[in-house]
Amino acid sequence: MEVIAEYGSVFMILAIVFGLYMTWGIGANDVANAMGTSVGSGAITVKQAIIIAAIFEFAGAFIAGGSVTKTIRKGIINPESITGTPEILLFGMLAALLAAAVWLMIASWQGWPVSTTHTIIGGLVGFAVAAIGMSAVNWGKIGQIVASWLVSPLLGGLLAYGLMVSIQRLILRTDKPFENAKKWGPMYVFLVGWIVSLVTMFKGLKHLHIDFGPITTFLLAVSFGLILAYIGKRMINKIQIDKAADQEFHFASVEKAFAPMMIFTACAMAFAHGSNDVANGIGPLAAVVSLVQSGGEVTQKADLPLWILALGGVGIVLGLTTLGYRVMRTIGSEITHLTPTRGYCATLAAATTVVLASKTGLPVSTTHIAVGAVMGVGMTSGVAAVDLRVVRDIVASWVITLPAGAIMAIIFFFTLKGIFGISCPPCL
């Protein structure tokens, strides 16, 4: 308690610096892989991806992410034994933040798309084992996370595969693919608006005390979908058939028709990612702020002030701008060849899976879903269309993420504890 009172301002500064560093990592890795399909397909530029991410990631976190975040991620650890020594929990949260930031930087530099959530969880597990003991970790939850390494890409891949097959049958494998692209395109845009708005209103507006009821919610979601479909139709109708390009690639004009649609899916993916991951990713920062401001009161939940969300938004944009291109390259071009139709299916499948998982509480990862969705569209052209060596390296990075976060968090925890001269009875 005395340490928090004496060094409260120092801890706040460290939390802000570490939090900005970690959200920079979220932008360089998590957001980059969320936007990778749109950039890799050539539908939007990196500059446009940054603008979309800046607007819709923040909107997703603020509107649908909630104004309260759990300080102990998803019940991963039990802090009851250290409620009398809140400074230990504070050091643990700072260590988890810094561990996540460092690992995300390493993974981003290597072009590995890893899970921010799993990185943070690894950091919390490392701190809990070091400060409290093995019994403080809910190993059942860890088992669910390990299972999500299979569940997440499978869900995203199956949905993306189904969407791609529908485009092949309704558009690409018809006598008039360009005309059918204009015919069916608005329907696919409708799906984007309908699904994202439906799940957002069902789940994400509780903290704003807005409840429309199931019938009104459904009608509003349909209305929003129809509005987007109309806008999409106007954009698609401006696309003219390019006969010269079609001679080189039969579906060149169709791909041009799908390019404007990718703007909608990119916005949807950024919004879905913001609502599912960004607010939770800065949970340890909110925990430190709560501990300092309350004088050491340990709670399971903490307010998520607007300035923390704003800090997250700044960090995300900086990370995406400076290092995001490496992960975007992996997702957008190295797993399989992406075109606007393929990119559309992968992005819509990923966004849909994220928001549905957020609604049902399935322990999935946005990153793993995005990778699985890209693999799913690639599989419609056969296994040979997917670079399995890249997939192998990506899966290996997923496996490494939890222990990497844990080991670094242990090192940073003892370092911080030593700097401030704090003893830790539970871990002695």
C-alpha positions as CSV (number, residue, x, y, z in Angstrom):
1,M,0.0,0.0,0.0
2,E,2.8,2.4,1.0
3,V,4.7,1.8,-2.2
4,I,1.6,2.6,-4.3
5,A,1.0,5.8,-2.3
6,E,4.7,6.8,-2.6
7,Y,5.3,5.9,-6.2
8,G,1.8,6.3,-7.6
9,S,2.8,8.8,-10.2
10,V,5.8,6.7,-11.3
11,F,3.6,3.7,-11.7
12,M,1.1,5.7,-13.8
13,I,3.9,6.9,-16.1
14,L,5.2,3.4,-16.5
15,A,1.7,2.1,-17.2
16,I,1.1,4.8,-19.9
17,V,4.5,4.1,-21.5
18,F,4.1,0.3,-21.4
19,G,0.5,0.6,-22.5
20,L,1.4,2.8,-25.5
21,Y,4.2,0.4,-26.3
22,M,1.8,-2.6,-26.2
23,T,-0.9,-0.9,-28.3
24,W,1.9,-0.1,-30.8
25,G,2.4,-3.8,-30.9
26,I,-1.3,-4.4,-31.3
27,G,-1.2,-2.1,-34.3
28,A,1.9,-3.6,-35.8
29,N,0.6,-7.2,-35.4
30,D,-3.0,-7.7,-34.5
31,V,-4.5,-4.8,-36.6
32,A,-2.1,-5.5,-39.4
33,N,-3.3,-9.1,-39.8
34,A,-6.9,-7.9,-39.6
35,M,-6.2,-5.5,-42.5
36,G,-3.8,-7.8,-44.4
37,T,-6.4,-9.4,-46.6
38,S,-7.8,-6.0,-47.8
39,V,-4.3,-4.7,-48.5
40,G,-3.0,-8.0,-49.9
41,S,-5.8,-8.3,-52.4
42,G,-5.0,-4.8,-53.8
43,A,-8.5,-3.5,-52.9
44,I,-7.1,-0.8,-50.5
45,T,-3.7,0.8,-50.0
46,V,-1.7,0.8,-46.8
47,K,-2.6,4.5,-46.2
48,Q,-6.3,3.7,-46.6
49,A,-5.9,0.8,-44.2
50,I,-4.4,3.1,-41.6
51,I,-7.3,5.6,-41.9
52,I,-9.9,2.8,-41.7
53,A,-8.2,1.2,-38.7
54,A,-7.9,4.6,-36.9
55,I,-11.6,5.2,-37.3
56,F,-13.2,1.8,-36.9
57,E,-10.9,0.2,-34.4
58,F,-11.6,3.0,-32.0
59,A,-15.3,2.9,-32.8
60,G,-15.4,-0.8,-32.2
61,A,-13.6,-0.5,-28.9
62,F,-15.6,2.5,-27.7
63,I,-19.1,1.5,-29.0
64,A,-19.1,-2.3,-28.7
65,G,-16.0,-3.0,-26.6
66,G,-17.5,-1.8,-23.3
67,S,-16.7,0.8,-20.8
68,V,-15.6,-1.8,-18.3
69,T,-12.9,-4.3,-18.7
70,K,-11.9,-7.3,-16.6
71,T,-8.6,-6.7,-14.9
72,I,-7.9,-10.4,-14.7
73,R,-8.2,-11.6,-18.2
74,K,-11.1,-14.1,-18.6
75,G,-10.5,-15.6,-15.1
76,I,-7.0,-16.8,-16.0
77,I,-5.6,-16.2,-12.6
78,N,-6.9,-16.0,-9.0
79,P,-5.5,-12.9,-7.2
80,E,-7.2,-13.6,-3.8
81,S,-3.9,-14.5,-2.0
82,I,-2.4,-11.1,-2.9
83,T,-5.3,-8.9,-2.1
84,G,-3.4,-7.7,0.9
85,T,-0.3,-6.8,-1.2
86,P,-1.8,-4.9,-4.2
87,E,1.7,-3.7,-5.2
88,I,2.4,-7.3,-6.3
89,L,-0.6,-7.3,-8.6
90,L,0.5,-3.9,-9.9
91,F,4.0,-5.2,-10.7
92,G,2.4,-8.2,-12.3
93,M,0.2,-6.1,-14.6
94,L,3.1,-3.9,-15.6
95,A,5.3,-7.0,-16.3
96,A,2.5,-8.5,-18.4
97,L,2.1,-5.3,-20.4
98,L,5.8,-5.0,-21.1
99,A,6.1,-8.7,-21.9
100,A,3.3,-8.5,-24.4
101,A,4.8,-5.4,-26.0
102,V,8.2,-6.9,-26.4
103,W,6.8,-10.2,-27.8
104,L,4.5,-8.4,-30.2
105,M,7.5,-6.3,-31.5
106,I,9.6,-9.5,-32.0
107,A,6.7,-11.3,-33.8
108,S,5.9,-8.3,-35.9
109,W,9.5,-7.9,-37.0
110,Q,9.5,-11.5,-38.1
111,G,6.1,-11.1,-39.8
112,W,4.4,-13.6,-37.5
113,P,0.7,-13.0,-36.9
114,V,0.2,-13.8,-33.3
115,S,-2.6,-13.2,-30.8
116,T,-2.4,-10.2,-28.6
117,T,-4.9,-11.7,-26.1
118,H,-2.9,-14.9,-25.8
119,T,0.3,-12.8,-25.4
120,I,-1.3,-10.9,-22.5
121,I,-2.6,-14.2,-21.0
122,G,0.9,-15.7,-21.2
123,G,2.2,-12.7,-19.3
124,L,-0.4,-13.0,-16.6
125,V,0.3,-16.7,-16.2
126,G,4.0,-16.0,-15.9
127,F,3.4,-13.4,-13.2
128,A,0.9,-15.6,-11.3
129,V,3.3,-18.6,-11.3
130,A,6.2,-16.4,-10.1
131,A,4.3,-14.4,-7.5
132,I,1.6,-16.8,-6.2
133,G,2.3,-20.3,-7.4
134,M,1.0,-22.8,-10.0
135,S,-2.4,-23.1,-8.1
136,A,-3.2,-19.5,-8.9
137,V,-3.6,-20.3,-12.6
138,N,-6.9,-21.6,-14.0
139,W,-5.3,-24.3,-16.2
140,G,-8.7,-25.3,-17.5
141,K,-8.9,-21.9,-19.2
142,I,-5.4,-22.4,-20.6
143,G,-6.7,-25.7,-22.1
144,Q,-9.5,-23.8,-23.8
145,I,-7.0,-21.4,-25.3
146,V,-4.9,-24.3,-26.6
147,A,-8.0,-25.8,-28.2
148,S,-8.8,-22.4,-29.8
149,W,-5.6,-22.9,-31.9
150,L,-7.6,-25.4,-33.8
151,V,-11.2,-24.0,-33.3
152,S,-10.4,-20.4,-34.4
153,P,-8.8,-21.1,-37.8
154,L,-11.3,-23.9,-38.5
155,L,-14.3,-21.7,-38.0
156,G,-12.9,-18.8,-40.0
157,G,-11.7,-21.2,-42.7
158,L,-15.0,-23.1,-43.1
159,L,-17.0,-19.8,-43.4
160,A,-14.5,-18.3,-45.9
161,Y,-14.6,-21.5,-47.9
162,G,-18.4,-21.4,-48.1
163,L,-18.5,-17.8,-49.1
164,M,-15.9,-18.4,-51.8
165,V,-17.8,-21.4,-53.2
166,S,-21.0,-19.3,-53.3
167,I,-19.1,-16.6,-55.3
168,Q,-17.8,-19.2,-57.7
169,R,-21.2,-20.7,-58.3
170,L,-23.2,-17.4,-58.5
171,I,-20.6,-15.3,-60.3
172,L,-17.3,-16.7,-61.5
173,R,-18.5,-19.9,-63.1
174,T,-21.4,-18.4,-65.0
175,D,-21.7,-17.3,-68.6
176,K,-21.8,-13.6,-67.6
177,P,-19.6,-13.2,-64.5
178,F,-19.3,-9.4,-64.7
179,E,-23.1,-8.9,-65.0
180,N,-23.7,-11.4,-62.1
181,A,-21.1,-9.6,-60.0
182,K,-23.1,-6.4,-60.3
183,K,-26.3,-8.4,-59.6
184,W,-25.1,-10.3,-56.5
185,G,-22.6,-7.7,-55.2
186,P,-25.1,-5.7,-53.2
187,M,-26.3,-8.9,-51.4
188,Y,-22.8,-9.6,-50.2
189,V,-22.5,-5.9,-49.0
190,F,-25.8,-6.4,-47.2
191,L,-24.3,-9.4,-45.3
192,V,-21.5,-7.2,-44.0
193,G,-23.8,-4.5,-42.6
194,W,-26.5,-6.9,-41.4
195,I,-24.2,-9.3,-39.4
196,V,-22.0,-6.8,-37.8
197,S,-24.8,-4.4,-36.8
198,L,-27.0,-7.3,-35.6
199,V,-24.4,-8.8,-33.2
200,T,-23.2,-5.3,-32.1
201,M,-26.8,-4.3,-31.0
202,F,-27.4,-7.7,-29.4
203,K,-24.2,-7.7,-27.3
204,G,-22.2,-4.5,-27.5
205,L,-24.5,-1.7,-26.4
206,K,-25.3,-3.0,-22.9
207,H,-22.8,-0.6,-21.3
208,L,-24.5,2.3,-23.1
209,H,-27.8,1.1,-21.5
210,I,-29.4,0.7,-24.9
211,D,-31.7,-2.3,-25.5
212,F,-33.9,-2.3,-28.5
213,G,-35.4,-5.7,-28.0
214,P,-35.0,-8.7,-30.4
215,I,-37.5,-7.6,-33.1
216,T,-36.4,-4.0,-33.2
217,T,-32.8,-5.0,-33.2
218,F,-33.4,-7.4,-36.2
219,L,-35.2,-4.7,-38.2
220,L,-32.6,-2.1,-37.5
221,A,-29.8,-4.5,-38.6
222,V,-31.7,-5.3,-41.8
223,S,-32.2,-1.6,-42.4
224,F,-28.5,-0.9,-41.9
225,G,-27.7,-3.8,-44.2
226,L,-30.0,-2.4,-46.9
227,I,-28.5,1.1,-46.6
228,L,-25.0,-0.4,-47.1
229,A,-26.2,-2.5,-49.9
230,Y,-27.6,0.6,-51.7
231,I,-24.4,2.4,-51.2
232,G,-22.5,-0.6,-52.5
233,K,-24.7,-0.9,-55.5
234,R,-24.0,2.7,-56.5
235,M,-20.3,2.1,-56.2
236,I,-20.4,-1.2,-58.1
237,N,-22.5,0.3,-60.9
238,K,-19.7,2.8,-61.6
239,I,-17.3,0.0,-62.5
240,Q,-17.1,-0.5,-66.3
241,I,-16.1,-3.8,-67.9
242,D,-12.4,-3.8,-69.0
243,K,-12.3,-6.0,-72.1
244,A,-8.5,-5.6,-72.6
245,A,-7.8,-6.7,-69.0
246,D,-10.3,-9.5,-69.3
247,Q,-8.3,-10.9,-72.2
248,E,-5.3,-11.3,-69.9
249,F,-7.3,-12.5,-66.9
250,H,-10.8,-13.6,-67.5
251,F,-12.2,-12.3,-64.2
252,A,-10.3,-8.9,-64.2
253,S,-13.5,-6.9,-64.4
254,V,-15.2,-9.0,-61.8
255,E,-12.3,-8.4,-59.4
256,K,-12.6,-4.6,-60.1
257,A,-16.3,-4.9,-59.1
258,F,-15.4,-6.5,-55.8
259,A,-12.7,-4.0,-55.0
260,P,-15.1,-1.3,-53.6
261,M,-16.9,-4.0,-51.6
262,M,-13.6,-4.7,-49.8
263,I,-13.8,-1.2,-48.2
264,F,-16.9,-2.3,-46.4
265,T,-15.4,-5.6,-45.2
266,A,-12.2,-3.8,-44.1
267,C,-14.3,-1.4,-42.0
268,A,-16.3,-4.4,-40.6
269,M,-13.1,-6.3,-39.7
270,A,-11.6,-3.2,-38.0
271,F,-14.8,-2.7,-36.1
272,A,-15.0,-6.3,-35.1
273,H,-11.4,-6.4,-34.0
274,G,-11.8,-3.2,-32.0
275,S,-14.9,-4.5,-30.2
276,N,-13.3,-7.9,-29.4
277,D,-9.6,-7.3,-28.8
278,V,-8.5,-3.7,-28.3
279,A,-10.3,-2.9,-25.1
280,N,-9.4,-6.3,-23.6
281,G,-5.8,-5.8,-24.7
282,I,-5.4,-2.7,-22.6
283,G,-7.0,-4.4,-19.5
284,P,-3.7,-4.5,-17.6
285,L,-3.2,-0.8,-18.2
286,A,-6.7,-0.1,-16.8
287,A,-5.9,-2.4,-13.8
288,V,-2.8,-0.4,-12.9
289,V,-4.7,2.9,-13.2
290,S,-7.5,1.5,-11.0
291,L,-5.0,0.3,-8.4
292,V,-3.2,3.6,-8.2
293,Q,-6.3,5.7,-8.2
294,S,-8.0,3.6,-5.5
295,G,-4.9,3.4,-3.3
296,G,-4.5,-0.3,-3.8
297,E,-8.0,-1.8,-3.9
298,V,-7.9,-5.0,-5.9
299,T,-11.0,-5.5,-8.1
300,Q,-12.0,-7.9,-10.8
301,K,-13.2,-5.1,-13.0
302,A,-11.9,-1.6,-13.7
303,D,-13.3,1.4,-15.5
304,L,-11.9,1.9,-19.0
305,P,-11.6,5.7,-19.3
306,L,-11.8,7.4,-22.6
307,W,-8.2,8.5,-22.4
308,I,-7.1,4.9,-22.2
309,L,-9.0,4.0,-25.3
310,A,-7.6,7.1,-27.0
311,L,-4.1,6.0,-26.0
312,G,-4.8,2.6,-27.5
313,G,-6.0,4.3,-30.7
314,V,-2.8,6.4,-31.0
315,G,-0.6,3.3,-30.4
316,I,-2.5,1.2,-32.9
317,V,-2.1,3.8,-35.7
318,L,1.6,4.2,-34.9
319,G,2.2,0.4,-34.9
320,L,0.3,-0.1,-38.1
321,T,2.1,2.7,-39.8
322,T,5.7,1.8,-38.7
323,L,5.9,-2.0,-38.7
324,G,2.5,-3.3,-39.8
325,Y,3.6,-3.9,-43.4
326,R,5.5,-7.1,-42.4
327,V,2.5,-8.9,-40.9
328,M,0.2,-7.5,-43.7
329,R,2.6,-9.0,-46.2
330,T,2.4,-12.4,-44.5
331,I,-1.4,-12.5,-44.3
332,G,-2.0,-10.7,-47.7
333,S,0.4,-12.5,-50.0
334,E,2.5,-15.3,-48.5
335,I,-0.1,-17.8,-47.4
336,T,-2.0,-17.8,-50.7
337,H,-2.6,-15.5,-53.6
338,L,-5.4,-13.1,-52.8
339,T,-7.7,-11.2,-55.2
340,P,-10.5,-8.9,-54.2
341,T,-13.1,-11.7,-54.4
342,R,-10.9,-14.0,-52.2
343,G,-10.0,-11.1,-49.9
344,Y,-13.6,-10.2,-49.5
345,C,-14.5,-13.8,-48.5
346,A,-11.6,-14.0,-46.1
347,T,-12.3,-10.7,-44.4
348,L,-16.1,-11.1,-44.2
349,A,-15.7,-14.6,-42.8
350,A,-13.2,-13.4,-40.2
351,A,-15.3,-10.4,-39.1
352,T,-18.4,-12.6,-38.9
353,T,-16.7,-15.3,-36.9
354,V,-15.2,-12.7,-34.5
355,V,-18.5,-11.0,-33.7
356,L,-20.4,-14.2,-33.4
357,A,-17.7,-15.6,-31.1
358,S,-17.9,-12.4,-29.1
359,K,-21.6,-12.9,-28.8
360,T,-21.4,-16.6,-27.8
361,G,-18.3,-16.4,-25.6
362,L,-16.2,-18.8,-27.6
363,P,-12.5,-18.5,-26.7
364,V,-11.3,-17.6,-30.2
365,S,-8.5,-15.4,-31.5
366,T,-9.0,-12.7,-34.2
367,T,-5.5,-13.5,-35.5
368,H,-6.1,-17.3,-35.8
369,I,-9.5,-16.7,-37.4
370,A,-8.0,-14.4,-40.0
371,V,-5.3,-16.9,-40.9
372,G,-7.8,-19.7,-41.1
373,A,-10.0,-17.6,-43.3
374,V,-7.2,-16.9,-45.8
375,M,-6.4,-20.6,-45.8
376,G,-10.1,-21.3,-46.5
377,V,-10.3,-19.2,-49.6
378,G,-7.0,-20.7,-50.8
379,M,-8.3,-24.2,-50.3
380,T,-11.0,-23.6,-52.9
381,S,-8.2,-23.8,-55.5
382,G,-6.7,-26.9,-53.9
383,V,-4.1,-27.6,-51.2
384,A,-1.3,-26.6,-53.6
385,A,-2.6,-23.0,-53.6
386,V,-1.7,-22.7,-49.9
387,D,2.0,-22.3,-48.8
388,L,2.1,-24.9,-46.1
389,R,5.6,-23.8,-45.0
390,V,4.3,-20.3,-44.1
391,V,1.4,-21.9,-42.3
392,R,3.8,-24.1,-40.3
393,D,5.8,-21.1,-39.2
394,I,2.7,-19.2,-38.2
395,V,1.4,-22.1,-36.1
396,A,4.8,-22.5,-34.5
397,S,4.6,-18.8,-33.5
398,W,1.2,-19.4,-31.9
399,V,2.6,-22.2,-29.8
400,I,5.5,-20.1,-28.7
401,T,3.4,-17.1,-27.8
402,L,2.1,-18.3,-24.4
403,P,5.4,-19.4,-22.9
404,A,7.3,-16.5,-24.5
405,G,4.9,-14.0,-22.8
406,A,5.1,-16.0,-19.5
407,I,8.9,-16.2,-19.4
408,M,9.4,-12.5,-20.2
409,A,6.7,-11.5,-17.6
410,I,8.6,-13.5,-14.9
411,I,11.8,-11.6,-15.8
412,F,10.2,-8.2,-15.8
413,F,8.2,-8.9,-12.6
414,F,11.3,-9.7,-10.6
415,T,13.1,-6.8,-12.2
416,L,10.4,-4.3,-11.1
417,K,10.1,-5.9,-7.7
418,G,13.8,-5.5,-7.2
419,I,13.9,-1.9,-8.4
420,F,11.3,-0.9,-5.9
421,G,12.7,-3.1,-3.1
422,I,9.5,-5.1,-2.6
423,S,9.5,-8.6,-0.9
424,C,7.1,-11.1,-2.2
425,P,6.1,-13.6,0.6
426,P,3.9,-15.8,-1.6
427,C,6.9,-16.6,-3.9
428,L,9.7,-16.9,-1.3
